[in-house]
Amino acid sequence: MAPTPPSQPAGRSRDRRLIVLVIVVLLVVAVVVALVAGWFFFFGTEAPPAPTLDDALQVLLPSASPE
């Protein structure tokens, strides 16, 4: 009885595995880059401090000249 040949040559199987591995690695890299970009977009810059009541009063009230 003759042995049955493999359904796919070994080279094709290895190429397919390599393609799948490359796609998985690219997807992981894309997710990491998207997370880092999102982090910098939302948390990378700080808002200026909110004005206080004292700041508002300094603008609204005329300043007294020192005598």
Buried (B, 14 or more C-beta within 10 A) or exposed (E): EEEEEEEEEEEEEEEEEEEEEEEEEEEEEEEEEEEEEEEEEEEEEEEEEEEEEEEEEEEEEEEEEEE
